[in-house]
């Protein structure tokens, strides 16, 4: 008969997520996780095959936490702008998880046009918010989304790595200015 599990699967995942939140994914080792649980690493492996499985669960939990931020943004009146604000807020409040999800090296180098559907499971919902919020179709909506994501990602990276801090007003103002400029360009406003 296999040994009785000392910790529930959910307890191990929660502790692993908390460890990753504080110290980053590279700190998530069997020894460190066992210590956080107040145990040796051995009980972890009565529930999980290996640490890769634990890391996969942490990644899944991180994505779920991030998706919660995005859903808050999507429920706002100016949904696309608020999605960007929530993206930056996630970087500020959860810098190690942001780094895990959005600053990890990719196995292959996707094109800038193809990166968003790969890294963000909320891509279709966010794209829909661009289309309905700004009255843009297909390629124009994708273009606006891509450009604003690049800009927003830059702000988020600066925040997640403690390179800069911004007030909520600064973030809102910067995003509004860039969005207006892009919309003018996309819609072909010739009054330059």
C-alpha positions as CSV (number, residue, x, y, z in Angstrom):
1,X,0.0,0.0,0.0
2,X,1.4,3.5,-0.9
3,X,2.2,5.8,1.9
4,X,-0.6,8.0,3.2
5,X,-0.4,11.6,1.9
6,X,0.6,14.1,4.6
7,X,-0.6,17.1,2.6
8,X,-3.6,17.6,0.3
9,X,-2.8,18.4,-3.4
10,X,-4.4,21.8,-3.1
11,X,-2.3,22.6,0.0
12,X,0.9,21.8,-1.9
13,X,-0.2,23.8,-4.9
14,X,-1.1,26.8,-2.8
15,X,2.2,26.7,-0.9
16,X,4.1,26.3,-4.2
17,X,2.2,29.3,-5.6
18,X,2.9,31.4,-2.5
19,X,6.6,30.5,-2.7
20,X,6.7,31.4,-6.4
21,X,4.9,34.7,-5.7
22,X,7.5,35.7,-3.2
23,X,10.7,34.3,-4.7
24,X,10.0,33.4,-8.3
25,X,9.7,30.1,-10.2
26,X,13.4,29.3,-9.9
27,X,13.1,29.2,-6.1
28,X,10.5,26.4,-6.4
29,X,12.5,23.4,-5.5
30,X,11.5,20.2,-3.7
31,X,13.6,21.2,-0.7
32,X,12.3,24.8,-0.6
33,X,8.7,23.6,-1.0
34,X,9.1,20.9,1.7
35,X,10.6,23.6,4.1
36,X,7.6,25.9,3.4
37,X,5.3,23.0,4.2
38,X,7.3,22.3,7.4
39,X,8.4,18.9,6.1
40,X,11.0,17.1,4.1
41,X,10.4,17.0,0.3
42,X,9.3,13.4,0.4
43,X,5.5,14.0,1.1
44,X,5.3,16.1,-2.1
45,X,6.1,13.1,-4.1
46,X,3.3,11.0,-2.7
47,X,1.0,13.5,-4.5
48,X,3.1,14.5,-7.5
49,X,5.3,12.5,-9.8
50,X,8.0,15.2,-10.0
51,X,8.7,18.9,-9.6
52,X,7.8,19.6,-13.2
53,X,4.2,18.5,-12.4
54,X,4.2,20.9,-9.4
55,X,5.5,23.7,-11.6
56,X,2.8,23.0,-14.2
57,X,0.2,23.4,-11.5
58,X,1.7,26.7,-10.4
59,X,1.7,27.9,-14.0
60,X,-2.0,26.9,-14.2
61,X,-2.8,28.7,-10.9
62,X,-0.9,31.8,-12.1
63,X,-2.9,31.9,-15.3
64,X,-6.1,31.6,-13.4
65,X,-5.1,34.5,-11.1
66,X,-4.2,36.6,-14.1
67,X,-7.5,35.7,-15.9
68,X,-9.3,37.1,-12.9
69,X,-7.6,40.5,-13.4
70,X,-8.5,40.5,-17.1
71,X,-12.2,39.6,-16.3
72,X,-12.3,42.7,-14.1
73,X,-11.1,44.8,-17.0
74,X,-13.5,43.3,-19.4
75,X,-16.5,44.2,-17.2
76,X,-15.7,47.9,-17.2
77,X,-17.3,50.5,-19.5
78,X,-14.1,51.1,-21.4
79,X,-13.1,47.5,-21.4
80,X,-10.0,47.5,-23.6
81,X,-8.3,50.3,-21.6
82,X,-9.2,48.6,-18.4
83,X,-7.8,45.3,-19.6
84,X,-4.5,47.2,-20.1
85,X,-4.7,48.7,-16.7
86,X,-5.4,45.3,-15.1
87,X,-2.4,43.9,-17.0
88,X,-0.2,46.5,-15.4
89,X,-1.8,46.1,-12.0
90,X,-1.1,42.4,-12.2
91,X,2.6,43.2,-12.9
92,X,2.6,45.6,-9.9
93,X,0.9,43.3,-7.5
94,X,2.2,39.9,-8.7
95,X,5.6,40.7,-10.2
96,X,7.0,37.2,-9.9
97,X,3.9,35.7,-11.5
98,X,3.9,38.3,-14.2
99,X,7.6,37.4,-14.9
100,X,6.6,33.8,-15.1
101,X,3.8,34.3,-17.5
102,X,5.0,37.1,-19.7
103,X,8.8,37.4,-19.3
104,X,9.9,33.8,-19.8
105,X,11.8,32.8,-22.8
106,X,9.7,31.2,-25.5
107,X,10.7,27.8,-26.9
108,X,10.3,29.3,-30.4
109,X,10.3,32.9,-31.5
110,X,6.8,33.7,-32.7
111,X,6.1,36.7,-34.9
112,X,4.7,39.8,-33.1
113,X,1.4,39.2,-34.9
114,X,1.2,35.7,-33.4
115,X,2.4,36.2,-29.9
116,X,-0.8,37.4,-28.2
117,X,-2.9,34.3,-28.9
118,X,0.0,32.2,-27.6
119,X,0.6,34.0,-24.3
120,X,-2.8,35.2,-23.4
121,X,-5.8,32.7,-23.1
122,X,-8.1,35.8,-23.0
123,X,-7.0,36.9,-26.4
124,X,-10.4,36.4,-28.2
125,X,-12.3,38.2,-25.4
126,X,-9.9,41.1,-25.4
127,X,-10.0,41.4,-29.2
128,X,-13.8,41.5,-29.1
129,X,-13.5,44.4,-26.6
130,X,-11.4,46.3,-29.1
131,X,-13.9,45.6,-31.9
132,X,-16.9,46.6,-29.9
133,X,-15.3,49.4,-28.0
134,X,-13.8,51.2,-30.9
135,X,-15.9,50.0,-33.8
136,X,-13.0,48.4,-35.6
137,X,-13.0,45.3,-37.6
138,X,-10.6,42.4,-38.1
139,X,-7.1,43.6,-39.0
140,X,-7.6,47.1,-37.6
141,X,-8.7,45.7,-34.2
142,X,-5.7,43.3,-34.2
143,X,-3.4,46.2,-35.1
144,X,-4.6,48.4,-32.3
145,X,-4.5,45.5,-29.8
146,X,-1.0,44.5,-30.8
147,X,0.4,48.1,-30.7
148,X,-1.2,48.9,-27.3
149,X,-0.1,45.6,-25.9
150,X,3.5,46.3,-26.8
151,X,3.2,49.7,-25.1
152,X,1.3,48.3,-22.1
153,X,3.8,45.4,-21.8
154,X,6.6,47.9,-21.6
155,X,5.0,49.7,-18.7
156,X,4.2,46.4,-17.0
157,X,7.8,45.2,-17.3
158,X,9.1,48.4,-15.9
159,X,6.8,48.0,-12.9
160,X,7.4,44.2,-12.5
161,X,11.2,44.7,-12.4
162,X,11.1,47.8,-10.1
163,X,12.7,49.9,-12.9
164,X,10.0,52.6,-12.6
165,X,6.8,53.3,-10.8
166,X,3.8,55.1,-12.2
167,X,0.7,56.6,-10.6
168,X,-2.7,55.4,-11.7
169,X,-3.2,58.8,-13.3
170,X,0.1,58.6,-15.2
171,X,-0.8,55.1,-16.5
172,X,-4.3,56.2,-17.6
173,X,-3.0,59.3,-19.3
174,X,-0.2,57.6,-21.2
175,X,-2.5,54.8,-22.4
176,X,-5.2,57.3,-23.5
177,X,-2.6,59.4,-25.5
178,X,-1.2,56.4,-27.3
179,X,-4.6,54.9,-28.0
180,X,-5.9,58.2,-29.5
181,X,-2.8,58.5,-31.7
182,X,-3.2,54.9,-32.9
183,X,-6.9,55.3,-33.6
184,X,-6.2,58.4,-35.6
185,X,-3.6,56.6,-37.7
186,X,-5.7,53.4,-38.1
187,X,-8.9,55.3,-39.1
188,X,-6.8,57.3,-41.6
189,X,-7.3,60.8,-40.2
190,X,-5.5,62.9,-42.8
191,X,-5.6,66.1,-40.7
192,X,-2.0,65.9,-39.5
